Amino acid sequence: MVRSYKWLGGIGYILSFIPYASFISSILVAVAWILMGKDTRERIFTILGVLMLITYVLAITLIIWLILSFLPVAFAGTMAIAPGAMTTPWKMGEVFGRFFAQIIGMIIIGLVLVGLAITVFILDIVAHFRAGRIFDNRWFKIAGWMRIILAIAIIIAIPLTVFMIISSGPSMLPSTPFGPSYGAILSLLFTILWPMLIALLVGLLATIFSIIAFFTISEEATTTQSSSQLQQQ
């Protein structure tokens, strides 16, 4: 079993760098943690994998719900402005009333999704440290520390970026007869978004260390750990 989650986890984290394959990445990583939990009998791994799957399914559901909710409103708006449209006000009110009710539902699901994402992030850190101890793998521990640094970087980057956006303005762009140059715009964006870029870099490093950690799992360490736990039971 070690080979299955070893490769599933490593490949899953690699696919997270590919935008159109990120949905496959989420599933592979979640399954890898679940299989690791089954093999090592560590509940934290299983819980993390299950919550990853739940978060992924809930996010997809929210996106589909959002798309389906906007379609009737867009259609009603088109009918209302179309020449000769016979849409009555009460029908329009009914459509928009349902839309706002769905918006409230989506907000609730969104809040639940945020809570799940935070929980998964915390469990992900704990699971990496636990895996590092079980497999005697320093890369899991490094990946765990990088996630802690990532959390700190995000906490610092968000208010700092907001402050940079508020304090900056069009006056910071050197003007030309044809308006600000692309170089000036890119320079301004880098000046504003550099805290988020640092957080992004830390996140990339954390993912890279997770890739290395999964690929360097020792089969002997897994077998020994599982056997010792079975003997204790």
PERAQUI-V661403 format. One line per field, one symbol per residue. ss: DSSP state (H for helix, E for strand, L for the rest). phi: phi as a letter, one per 40 degrees, with the letter a starting at -180 (. if undefined). psi: psi as a letter, one per 20 degrees, with the letter a starting at -180 (. if undefined). Layout:
ss: ???
phi: ???
psi: ???
This chain:
ss: LHHHHHHHHHHHHHHLLLHHHHHHHHHHHHHHHHHHHHHHLLHHHHHHHHHHHHHHHHHHHHHHHHHHHHHHHHHHHHHHHLLLLLLLHHHHHHHHHHHHHHHHHHHHHHHHHHHHHHHHHHHHHHHHHHHHHHLLLHHHHHHHHHHHHHHHHHHHHHHHHHHHHHHLLHHHLLLLLLLLLHHHHHHHHHHHHHHHHHHHHHHHHHHHHHHHHHHLLLHHHHHHHHHHHHHHL
phi: .cccccccccccccccccdcbcccdcccccccccccccccgbcccccccccccccccccccccccccccccccccccccccccgcbccdccccccccccccccccccccccccccccccccccccccccccccccfbcccccccccccccccccccccccccccccccadcccccbdbgccccccccccccccccccccccccccccccccccccbccccccccccccccccc
psi: hhhghghggghghgiiiogijhhhgggggghghghghhgikohhgggggghgggggghggggggggghhhghghghhghhiqpjpkpqhhgghgghghghhhggghgghgghgggggggggghggghghghhggilohhggghghhhghggghghhhghhggghgghrahiippqrhjaqrhhhghggghhgjhhhhghggghghggghhgggghjpphhhgggggghhhhh.
